[in-house]
Amino acid sequence: MDISIAGFFGNSPHRDLAYIKDFSQTIESLGFKSLSLPEHVIFFAKYESSYPYTEDGKPNWDPETGIYDPLFVAQVASQHTSTLRFVTGVLILTQRPALLTAKEVLTLDHLSNGRFDLGVGSGWSWEEYAALGVPFENRGRRLDEYIESMRIAWREERATYHGQFVNFENVVLNPKPISEGGPPILIGGDSTAAMKRAARLGDGWYGWWAQPDIEQHLNNLRSIMNDAGRDVSDDDFSFRLGLPLKSLDPQVINDHVQQATDLGIDELILAPPIPVRDFDRHLSSVAGAAGLI
């Protein structure tokens, strides 16, 4: 099982471009597989929408939180690393134009020399959609069309796609990605709808370990995959799970790593509370607890 790290950048003056460089080089040297990068264009002091990963439905971050755009962070970090991969965890794809995103992602595919995976989701906050001038309704179907149309634009020399929400004909989108067919697309989300989308359209699934009964939750994904004629253990499907950590307790990390291994996870993405000061020492401790060193 691969072990990766979720990093947060831009949420304080110290988590700047220099920090991105040093942080990414450090986790590469420690043997982490990927750097996972979250995405929200905007935040609000208060939400009416219910956040799906807390018991009370309230977001568990400071309303003044700010983060850089993950595509730009991945571009910067890729220029200072050679083996580390990058993944959006996850990009709210349907808040952006499909073809513009396809161009940005293929550019990043070139700049990172094929070391980028596109994790996508449809989001949960109608407030974000409203502020960006994008309809919140039918976002699931729109996400399907975005995924389908982006792949067509990446692969075909004269690309045509006619859907309810995405329409283009004889589009030329060059250069073609380095990754054959375009970067892998991982479907984020723990709902049944997201799992079904991963089974139908995904090169992988990006879940979040917020459920009390994680084994039953993952068995639901396996059942959905089997119904679609696929298996999470297939080589063409990446089975990933993000794990929020409240502390850097080595025993807690080790226990979760062992459990994830037993659950058959391909890649466990740790989201630990790494402070800026002595971040390299803390990352080394996490790597040791996870069995990388």
N, C-alpha and C positions, 0 to 999 in steps of 0.2 A: 504494500500500500504506500502510495506517495503521500508526503506531508507537505502542506503549503501554509502560507501566512496571508491573512487579510490585513492590509495596511491602510491607514487613514492619513491623508495629506491635505494641507490647506486649512485645517481646523484650528491652527494656532500659528503665530508668527514664526515659531521655530520649526514647524513642519513644512519647510519651504523646498525650493528646488535642490539645494545642497543636501538637505535631509533625504529627499527622494533618491538621489545618487548613492549616498552612504548606506541608507537602509537597504536598497535593492542589492547592492554589492555584498552587504553583510549576509543577507539571507541566501544569496547564491552560494557564497563560500561555505555556509553551514549545511548545505545540501537540501534546502527546501526546493520543491519542484516549481511552484508558481507563486506569484504575487497577485492576490485577488484584490480588486479595486471596486468599492461601492459607488453608486451613482444616485444622486438626486439633484436636479437642476436648482430647485429652490426648497426652502423649509418655511414652516409657519409656527408662530408662537402657540397656536391652538388648532386642533383638528376636530372636525365633526366625524370624519372617516375613522373607522376602527382599524388600528394597527394589528395585523394578524399574529404577531409573535410575542405578545405579552398577554397575561391573563385579564387585565383590565382594559385592553384595547388601546392603551395610551402609548405613544412612542417613548422609548427609553433613552432619548438623547436630549441634550440641551437645545432649546429653541434657537439659540444663537449659533448653532453648529454650521460650519461651512466646509465644503470639500471641493477640491479641484475636479475638473472634468476627467474621468478615468482614461479616456483615449489619449489625452495629452500627457497624463502621468505615465502611462505605459510607453509612450513614445520617448519621453525623457529617460526613463529607467532602462529602456532597451538599448540606448546608446552607451550605457556604462556597464552592460552585462553581456554575456555571451551564451549562456545556457538557460538562464531563468526564463520561465514562461509567464505570460500575463493573461488574466481573465477578468472580465467585468462581472461583478457579483452583486446585483446584475444591472444592466442597462435597461431603462424603461423605454423600450424601443418605440412604442406607439406614441410617444410624445415628440418624436422627431420625424422628418420626412424620410421615406424609405430609401430613395435613390441617393440622397445626400449622405445618409448614414452608410450606405453601401460604398460610396466613394471614400469616405473617411476611414472605414474599416479596411478596405483593400490597401489604402495608403499605409496604414499602420502595419498591415501584414508585410508590406515591402520593407518598411523602416525597421521592423523587428526581425526581419529575415524569417518570417513564418512562425514566430513565437507568441502568437496571440490567439486566444479563444474568446469568442463573443458569447457571453452569458446574457440572456435577455429575459424580460418579464413584462407584464402588463401593468404592474403597479397596483396600489390599493387606495390612493388618495385622490378623490375627485377634486380637491382643492388645487392640487398641482396641475391637473389637466385644465381646469378652468383658467388658472393664471397664465397658462401657456397658450390658451386659445384653441385647445384640442378637445374634441368630444370624449367624454368619459364612457359613454354608452358604446356597446359593441366592441370594446377594446380587445376582447378575446379573438373575435373573428378578424379584426384588423391586424392583430399580431400574427395570425396564421398567414394572412396575405403578405405582410411585410417579409416574413421569413421566406416564403415561396418566391416572391418577386426579387428579393435581393440575391438569392441563389441563381435565379435565371439571369439576372444582369451580370453576375460574376462569370457565368459559364458561357453564355451565348454571345457570338460576335454581333448579331443584330437581335437584340432582346425585345420580346413582346410579352406583355402580361395584361390580362383584362380581368379585373376583379371588381368587387363592390366598392372598395376603398382605395385601391391602387390600380392605376391604368397607365400604360405606356406602350408604344409601338415603335419598332425599329430603333431602339435606343442603343447607342454605342457607349459603353462604359469601359474605358481603357486607362491604364494597363490592367490586364487581368491579374488577379492575386497570385502570389507565389505559391500559396497553399492550393493544391489541386481542388478546384471547385469552390474555393473560398475557405476562409477560416472556419473551424468547427463552430457550430451554434449549439450552445447549451441552453436548455429551457429551465428557468428558475421558477420556484414556487412550490408550495407544499399542498395546495388544493388538489382535489381529484381532477379538476379541469386542466391544471398545469401538468400533472402527471400524464394525462391522456395526450396532451400536446407533445410532451417529451417523447412518448411512445410513437406518435405519428410523424413528427417532424424533426425531432432532436438528434443531434450527434451525441447528446449526453443530457444529464439532469443535474441541476445545482439546487440542492435542498438546504434546509436550515434546521439544525438540531435544537429545536425549541419544544418538541413534543415530549411529554412525560414517558410515553411508551414508544420509543424510537423503533424497536423491532417490529411492532405491529404496523407502524407507519410505513416502514420500508417494505414490508411484506405486501402492503397495498400497492405500492409501486410495482413490485415484481408481478403481482397478479394482473395489473393493467398492462404491463409490458407483454406478458404471455398472451393475453387476449388479442394483442395487436400483432402477434407472431414474432415478437422480439424477446430478447433476454438481456438483463442488466450485465450479465457476464460476457456478452459478445464483445469481440475486439473493436467493433465499430461503434460502441456505446460507452461513454465515460460516466461512471457512477460516482458523483461527488457530493460531499456533505460539508457544509460550513458549521463550525462549532463556536458559539460565543462563549468566552471565558471571563468570569468575574475576577479571577485572581491568577497569579503565576505559580500556584502551588504545584510542584513537580509531580506529586503523587496523583493529584486530580488529572493532570494532563496525561500521565502514563496510563491511568485507568481508562480514560476516554479513548486513547489510541488503541489499547488492547481490545476494547469493546467494538470500536469501528472496524478493526481487523477481523474480528469474529463475525461481524455483520456483512463482510464482503465488500466494503467500500473500496473503490479504486483510488480515491484521493480525498483525504481529510484536510479541510481548510480551517486552520486554527485562527481565531480572532481574539488574541490576548490583549489585555490593557498594557501595552508597551509604553513606558514613559520616554520622553525625548532624552533625558539625562541618562547616560550609560545604557542607551538602547541596545548597543552591541552585546553588552554583558547579559542583559535580560533575554535577548534573542538566543544567545548561546545556551542559557539555562533552559529555555523552551525546547531548543533542538535536542539537548541532552535528555530531557524528560520524555521527548517523543521518540527517542532511540536513534536519532540521526548521528550523534557523536557520542 
